[in-house]
């Protein structure tokens, strides 16, 4: 499953509970391992 599709399902579930759901993107995700950081 693509993360965008999963996000849409989660957003829908949150809204069904009467809560406010925001979906937004990020420029990039890094765990710092690629740059050799701890």
N, C-alpha and C positions, 0 to 999 in steps of 0.2 A: 504494500500500500504506500502510495506517495504521501509525504508529510502534509502537503496541502490538502489532500482529501481527508486525512485523519483530522486535521485542524478544523475543517468544515463540519465534520461529524461531532467533534467535541463542542464547537461553538453552538451548534443546534441543540445539543443535549443541555448545555448550560442555560440557553435561552428558554427551553421548555420548563426549567425550574424557576423561571421568573427572575433570573439574574442577568446582569449586563455582561456581554461577552465581546471582547475586542480581539480581532485577529490582525497582527501586524508582522511585517518582515524585518529581517535584520540583514545588514550588509554581509556579514560573514561570521562564522563560528570557528573558534580556534581553541584547542585544548593545550596550546603552548608547546606541545611535543615537537611540532614541525619546525619550530625555531630553536629547539634545543634547550628550552627553559624548563625548570623544575616546577 
